Amino acid sequence: MYPWLTDSFKQLSFRVGSKKLHHAMLIQGPTGIGKAYFTQKLAQLLLCANRQQDKVCGACQPCSLYKSGTHPDLHLVESEKQIGVDQIREAIKKLTGSAQMSGAKVLIIQQADTMTESSANALLKTLEEPTQHTYLLLTTDKPQKILPTIKSRCEKLVLPSPSLDMTINWVTRYYDGYVDRNFAKLYANRPLALLAELEQEPALSFADFSQGLEQLISGQKTVLNLATVWQEHIEKVLKWLQFWVREQFNRVDLNADLLLIINEKAVNVSKVMQNPGVNKLLVLAELLTQVQNVKK
Ligand SMILES: [Zn+2]
């Protein structure tokens, strides 16, 4: 288990052991802290025939089936975009009747906030009157998008985020390169998101980005140089720009009022990026022109 989730997992496993786990859990937390893994491990714990507190045996038949991804009483619903009503109906059908392995039945719904309204309504009855030994484990990073009728039938569990130090320590274990503390702040307390970003070896790195801004300010690069290259990564650039601005406020050589304006503009531009027909080069050039003038 991830070190920042160990305590939460132990607490739940204690309740699993004393058969006091609520049959419907809504597991919440930001993207990149390990909700999916946490939920899968909880499912394995519920299914294992010889569990010991928070440990699964790893050797029983349910554990072997879990590991091969073929446990007949473990069902997963997820979708890239939207969880449709048919997916939910099909999952509920699998939960009816007794468990094939004579243990628990578990349904995991990842990113439950992507359920449509009819999907959520289709799930209500099962949430209210689950079949015996059935557990529904829902995860979300957008609890505000979950219908109140669903929320009220689940027990809420908010997973804790790690500190920045813990995030860096953990990422350093898995990533060979240097982990910049400022860059890590950008993915504050979301270690898996940070690791994914680092391992991606992005076409535009944060180091290149901040260096580009410094070169722009000192006149070594032009607005058009940067905007042309960066327009392909505009969403990332806008996010990074807001972060970069916040980090510059203690600099005496820069105009703090202008920094504030740049930040505000970057936030506003981020909001309109979803609109079709936005001229990325133009909006980026306008923003970078402000950055170019930020030196006192
Ligand atoms: Zn086992």
Boltz pocket constraint, residues with backbone or C-beta under 6 A from the ligand:
constraints:
  - pocket:
      binder: B
      contacts: [[A, 47], [A, 48], [A, 49], [A, 50], [A, 51], [A, 56], [A, 57], [A, 58], [A, 59], [A, 60], [A, 61], [A, 62], [A, 63]]
      max_distance: 6.0
